[in-house]
Amino acid sequence: MQPKKKRQKKDPNAPKKNTNAYMHFSKAMRPQLLKEQPELAKNQKEIGKILGERWRSMSAEERKPYEEMAKKDKERYQAEMEQYTKGKQ
């Protein structure tokens, strides 16, 4: 049996990873879903299922604002990562 590989520790100064369109949607819709169905507050798995179904049923036009947020967040991450790697050299 091979010994477990130790995971590298993440640099606390590294930029925060970018968020995808679904996660932006999820973050925006979760509070609204909990207002509609407060009994789901303790059931994270069910919340995830419902949000996933809603995301899959959305048209490309409805998804567009979340995809724009994801695009901007990706650009932010790339810019911060450039600064971060320049500073490490």
Phi, psi and omega in degrees: 000132181279144178292150179292140177280138178279136180282139177293140177285139180284136177290123181295343179271354180293147180293151179290136182299151179288157182253140180278172185299319180298320181292324175297316178299313182299316180296324180284323187271337183304311179298322179295318179296320180290332174291319181291321185226076184298340180292347180276356186307325183266354186249081183297326180297316180292322177299315179300319179297313182297315180296321178297318178296317179297319180297315181294330182274355181283147176280167179299324180294320179290330180281341188308314181298325181287325177291326176295317177301317180296321180296316179295321180293323178295319178296319177299314181298316181297319179294316179294324180292322176299313179299318182296314182289328176295321181290336181279342184282000000 
